[in-house]
Amino acid sequence: MFQQEAFGAIYLIDDDRKAIVETGTSWMRIESWKRCARFGLKAADIDALVVSHIHLDHAGGAGFLLPECRGPRCTCIREA
């Protein structure tokens, strides 16, 4: 966020269905996939992207991660 490469919130739900909760910033896209790979997951394994609200540190990466996934939904819980 604001040219800071390591700022944001990202969580992974690794269950029957896989989800990324909070996508962090656009700067975190590559790091997000590296972290998923630590769990043996790749973009095609992600079923959903969920963001709690539209702030760049929580949802800024959604537009960058979504096209790389196999077609998950992107859901916003609420607007801030």
Contacts in CASP RR format, 6 or more apart in sequence:
PFRMAT RR
TARGET T0000
AUTHOR 0000-0000-0000
METHOD contacts of the structure
MODEL  1
MFQQEAFGAIYLIDDDRKAIVETGTSWMRIESWKRCARFGLKAADIDALV
VSHIHLDHAGGAGFLLPECRGPRCTCIREA
1 7 0 8 1.000
1 8 0 8 1.000
1 25 0 8 1.000
1 27 0 8 1.000
1 56 0 8 1.000
1 57 0 8 1.000
1 60 0 8 1.000
2 56 0 8 1.000
3 27 0 8 1.000
4 25 0 8 1.000
4 27 0 8 1.000
5 27 0 8 1.000
5 28 0 8 1.000
6 27 0 8 1.000
6 28 0 8 1.000
6 31 0 8 1.000
7 25 0 8 1.000
7 27 0 8 1.000
7 28 0 8 1.000
7 57 0 8 1.000
8 22 0 8 1.000
8 24 0 8 1.000
8 25 0 8 1.000
8 28 0 8 1.000
8 57 0 8 1.000
8 58 0 8 1.000
9 22 0 8 1.000
9 24 0 8 1.000
9 57 0 8 1.000
9 58 0 8 1.000
10 20 0 8 1.000
10 21 0 8 1.000
10 22 0 8 1.000
10 23 0 8 1.000
10 24 0 8 1.000
10 28 0 8 1.000
10 32 0 8 1.000
10 35 0 8 1.000
11 20 0 8 1.000
11 21 0 8 1.000
11 22 0 8 1.000
12 18 0 8 1.000
12 19 0 8 1.000
12 20 0 8 1.000
12 21 0 8 1.000
12 35 0 8 1.000
12 36 0 8 1.000
12 39 0 8 1.000
12 41 0 8 1.000
13 19 0 8 1.000
13 20 0 8 1.000
13 21 0 8 1.000
14 39 0 8 1.000
14 41 0 8 1.000
17 47 0 8 1.000
17 48 0 8 1.000
18 41 0 8 1.000
18 45 0 8 1.000
18 46 0 8 1.000
18 47 0 8 1.000
18 48 0 8 1.000
19 46 0 8 1.000
19 47 0 8 1.000
19 48 0 8 1.000
19 49 0 8 1.000
19 50 0 8 1.000
19 72 0 8 1.000
20 32 0 8 1.000
20 36 0 8 1.000
20 46 0 8 1.000
20 48 0 8 1.000
20 49 0 8 1.000
20 50 0 8 1.000
20 65 0 8 1.000
21 50 0 8 1.000
21 51 0 8 1.000
21 52 0 8 1.000
22 50 0 8 1.000
22 51 0 8 1.000
22 52 0 8 1.000
22 58 0 8 1.000
22 59 0 8 1.000
23 32 0 8 1.000
23 49 0 8 1.000
23 51 0 8 1.000
23 58 0 8 1.000
23 59 0 8 1.000
23 60 0 8 1.000
23 61 0 8 1.000
23 62 0 8 1.000
23 63 0 8 1.000
23 64 0 8 1.000
23 65 0 8 1.000
24 32 0 8 1.000
24 56 0 8 1.000
24 57 0 8 1.000
24 58 0 8 1.000
24 59 0 8 1.000
24 60 0 8 1.000
24 61 0 8 1.000
25 56 0 8 1.000
25 57 0 8 1.000
25 60 0 8 1.000
25 61 0 8 1.000
26 60 0 8 1.000
26 61 0 8 1.000
26 63 0 8 1.000
26 64 0 8 1.000
28 61 0 8 1.000
29 61 0 8 1.000
29 64 0 8 1.000
29 65 0 8 1.000
32 65 0 8 1.000
33 42 0 8 1.000
33 43 0 8 1.000
33 68 0 8 1.000
36 42 0 8 1.000
36 43 0 8 1.000
36 45 0 8 1.000
36 46 0 8 1.000
43 65 0 8 1.000
43 68 0 8 1.000
43 69 0 8 1.000
43 70 0 8 1.000
44 69 0 8 1.000
44 70 0 8 1.000
45 70 0 8 1.000
46 65 0 8 1.000
46 69 0 8 1.000
46 70 0 8 1.000
46 72 0 8 1.000
47 72 0 8 1.000
48 72 0 8 1.000
48 73 0 8 1.000
48 74 0 8 1.000
48 75 0 8 1.000
49 62 0 8 1.000
49 65 0 8 1.000
49 66 0 8 1.000
49 69 0 8 1.000
49 72 0 8 1.000
49 73 0 8 1.000
49 74 0 8 1.000
49 75 0 8 1.000
50 74 0 8 1.000
50 75 0 8 1.000
50 76 0 8 1.000
50 77 0 8 1.000
51 58 0 8 1.000
51 59 0 8 1.000
51 62 0 8 1.000
51 74 0 8 1.000
51 75 0 8 1.000
51 76 0 8 1.000
51 77 0 8 1.000
52 58 0 8 1.000
52 76 0 8 1.000
52 77 0 8 1.000
52 78 0 8 1.000
53 59 0 8 1.000
53 76 0 8 1.000
53 77 0 8 1.000
53 78 0 8 1.000
53 79 0 8 1.000
53 80 0 8 1.000
54 76 0 8 1.000
54 79 0 8 1.000
54 80 0 8 1.000
55 80 0 8 1.000
59 76 0 8 1.000
62 74 0 8 1.000
63 74 0 8 1.000
66 72 0 8 1.000
66 74 0 8 1.000
END
